[in-house]
Amino acid sequence: MSEQIEGRNPVLEALRANHEINKIYLLKGESGRIIQEIIDLASQKNIPVSKVDNVVLNRMATTRNHQGIIAIAAGWKYATVNEILERAAQKGEPPFILLLDGVEDPQNLGSIIRTAEAAGVDGIIIPERRAAGLSAAVSRASAGAVEFIPVARVTNLNRTIEELKNKGIWFTGADMQGKIEYHQADLRGPMGLVIGGEGRGLSRLVAEHCDQIVRLPMWGRINSLNVSVATGILLYEIRRQRNIHK
């Protein structure tokens, strides 16, 4: 099954990551450093580049923001949970995993993937049902980061958490009803951060499987943050505590 990758940075990062690309459609007259690098990499990899009018790209586009370029690529391959653990072992660090309990908006998922990659997360685990999967919109929102961080999709998030607990990983959930403010929690060691979906937060069963639940303090009139913003704050707190206690 083929997928579309839309936008300059997503296409460039896909080429750099050796994502299998069959063809690139480029707006006639487009130029610039990123476009030239895309053309050069495509030439090295024998990927055909077809220069077309904007009407063609608009008809093809699914994200409404193609930036004059669309690549037709092989579908994104999901990793396994074991591959995520192996990646952590290769880095010589305790596992640092992000689990998403039903994030449904592709824009949020893409933003989370981008931040997770920047924060050095070893991998992301998402459920198969009632959650966004990898797509052109996710790739676009991640600015190509989806090419550099493994994403595993599992049938049962609770079972996966229990299996990882048996491997020594500690799970921290995030919820507005959490008893501990995030900066007061111990977030060191092998860690799985569990984030709930938009609006509903953590499901009851997933929350019960977590070892601790933390909250982000709120001082304004709004009582919650966008899921991608909240995730970024928590990921960087984990990274901060790891760096302090190295």
C-alpha positions in Angstrom: 0.0 0.0 0.0 1.4 3.4 -1.0 1.3 6.6 1.0 1.7 10.3 0.2 4.3 12.4 1.8 3.6 16.1 1.4 5.7 19.2 2.2 9.3 20.0 1.7 10.8 18.9 5.1 8.8 15.7 5.3 9.9 14.7 1.8 13.5 15.6 2.4 13.6 13.7 5.7 12.0 10.7 4.1 14.8 10.7 1.4 17.4 11.1 4.1 16.0 8.2 6.1 15.9 5.9 3.0 12.1 5.6 3.0 11.1 3.8 -0.1 9.8 6.4 -2.5 8.5 5.6 -6.0 8.0 9.0 -7.5 8.1 12.7 -6.6 5.7 15.4 -8.0 7.2 18.9 -8.0 5.6 22.2 -8.8 7.1 23.7 -12.0 9.5 26.5 -11.3 10.1 25.6 -7.6 13.6 26.2 -6.4 15.6 26.8 -3.2 18.1 24.9 -1.1 15.7 22.3 0.2 14.2 21.7 -3.3 17.7 21.3 -4.8 18.7 18.8 -2.1 15.5 16.8 -2.7 16.3 16.8 -6.5 19.9 15.7 -5.9 18.9 12.9 -3.5 16.2 11.7 -5.8 18.7 11.6 -8.7 21.2 9.6 -6.5 18.4 7.1 -5.7 17.0 6.9 -9.2 13.6 8.3 -8.1 11.7 10.0 -10.9 10.8 13.6 -10.4 7.8 14.9 -12.4 7.3 18.6 -12.7 3.6 19.5 -12.7 1.2 22.4 -12.4 -0.3 23.5 -9.1 -3.7 22.2 -10.1 -2.3 18.7 -10.3 -0.8 18.9 -6.8 -3.9 20.4 -5.3 -5.9 17.5 -6.7 -3.5 15.0 -5.2 -3.0 16.6 -1.9 -4.6 15.4 1.3 -3.1 17.8 3.8 -3.9 21.1 2.0 -0.4 22.3 2.5 1.8 20.4 0.1 4.3 23.3 -0.4 4.7 22.4 -4.0 5.9 18.8 -3.6 4.3 15.4 -3.0 6.1 12.1 -2.9 4.5 8.7 -3.5 6.0 6.3 -1.1 5.7 2.9 0.4 3.5 2.8 3.4 5.0 3.5 6.8 6.2 0.4 8.6 5.3 0.1 12.2 8.0 -1.1 14.6 7.6 -3.8 17.2 7.8 -3.1 20.9 11.0 -5.3 21.1 12.6 -3.1 18.4 12.0 -0.1 20.6 13.6 -1.8 23.5 16.6 -2.8 21.4 17.0 0.8 20.3 17.2 1.9 23.9 19.7 -0.8 24.6 21.9 0.3 21.7 22.0 3.8 23.2 23.1 2.5 26.5 20.3 4.3 28.4 17.3 3.1 30.4 14.3 2.8 28.1 12.4 6.0 27.5 9.0 5.2 25.9 5.9 7.2 25.1 2.5 5.5 25.1 -0.5 7.3 23.7 -3.9 6.2 24.9 -6.2 7.2 22.0 -4.8 10.4 20.4 -7.1 10.7 17.4 -6.1 14.0 15.8 -3.3 13.4 13.1 -2.0 17.0 13.8 -1.6 16.2 17.5 0.0 12.9 16.8 2.5 14.5 14.3 3.4 17.3 16.8 3.9 14.7 19.5 6.2 12.6 17.3 8.2 15.7 16.4 8.7 16.6 20.1 9.4 13.0 21.2 12.1 12.6 18.6 13.7 15.9 19.7 13.5 14.8 23.4 15.3 11.5 22.6 12.4 9.1 23.2 13.3 5.6 22.1 9.9 4.8 20.6 6.1 5.5 20.7 3.4 2.9 21.3 -0.2 3.5 20.0 -3.3 1.3 20.1 -4.7 -0.1 16.9 -8.3 1.1 17.5 -9.7 4.5 18.2 -6.4 6.3 17.6 -4.7 8.1 14.7 -2.2 6.0 12.8 0.8 7.0 10.6 -0.4 9.0 7.6 0.5 11.9 5.3 -1.1 14.4 7.7 0.9 12.9 10.6 4.2 13.1 8.6 3.5 16.7 7.6 2.7 17.7 11.2 5.9 16.0 12.4 8.0 17.9 9.9 9.5 14.5 8.9 10.4 13.3 12.4 8.2 10.2 11.8 11.1 8.9 9.7 13.5 8.8 12.7 11.5 7.4 15.7 9.9 3.9 15.7 6.2 3.8 16.3 4.6 0.5 17.4 0.9 -0.3 17.2 -0.5 -2.8 19.6 -3.9 -4.5 20.0 -4.1 -4.1 23.8 -2.3 -1.2 25.6 -2.9 -2.6 29.1 -1.4 -5.9 28.2 1.6 -4.1 26.7 2.1 -2.1 29.8 2.1 -5.2 32.0 4.6 -7.0 29.7 6.9 -4.0 29.9 6.5 -3.8 33.6 7.9 -7.3 33.7 11.0 -6.0 31.9 11.5 -3.4 34.7 9.9 -0.3 33.2 8.0 2.1 35.5 4.9 3.8 34.1 3.8 7.4 34.7 0.4 8.5 33.5 -0.6 12.1 33.1 -4.1 13.3 34.2 -5.5 16.4 35.7 -6.6 14.4 38.7 -3.1 13.2 39.4 -2.0 13.4 43.0 1.6 14.5 42.2 2.7 17.7 40.4 4.9 16.5 37.5 8.1 18.4 38.7 7.8 16.7 42.1 7.6 13.1 40.7 10.6 10.9 40.3 10.8 10.4 36.5 14.2 8.8 36.4 15.1 5.2 35.3 13.4 3.0 32.8 10.3 5.1 32.0 7.0 4.8 30.1 5.1 8.0 29.9 1.4 7.4 29.2 -0.7 10.2 27.7 -4.5 10.1 27.2 -6.5 11.2 24.2 -8.0 14.5 23.4 -10.9 15.5 25.7 -11.2 12.3 27.7 -7.7 11.8 29.0 -6.5 8.4 30.3 -9.0 5.6 30.2 -9.8 4.1 33.6 -8.1 0.8 33.0 -4.9 2.4 31.5 -4.7 4.7 34.5 -5.0 1.7 36.9 -2.1 0.1 35.2 0.2 3.1 35.8 2.5 3.2 38.8 2.0 6.9 39.4 -0.3 9.6 38.0 1.1 13.2 37.7 -0.6 16.4 36.8 0.4 19.7 35.3 -0.6 22.7 37.6 -2.9 25.2 36.0 -3.1 28.9 37.1 -5.4 30.3 34.4 -9.0 30.0 33.7 -8.5 27.2 31.1 -8.3 23.8 33.0 -6.3 21.8 30.4 -3.6 22.0 27.8 -3.5 20.7 24.2 -2.3 17.1 24.4 0.8 17.8 22.3 1.8 20.7 24.5 1.3 18.7 27.7 3.3 15.8 26.3 6.2 18.1 25.4 6.3 19.5 28.9 6.4 16.1 30.5 8.9 14.6 28.0 11.3 17.4 28.7 10.9 17.1 32.4 11.9 13.4 32.1 14.9 14.4 30.0 15.9 17.1 32.5 15.8 14.7 35.4 17.8 12.1 33.4 20.5 14.7 32.6 20.8 15.9 36.2 21.2 12.4 37.6 23.6 10.9 35.0 
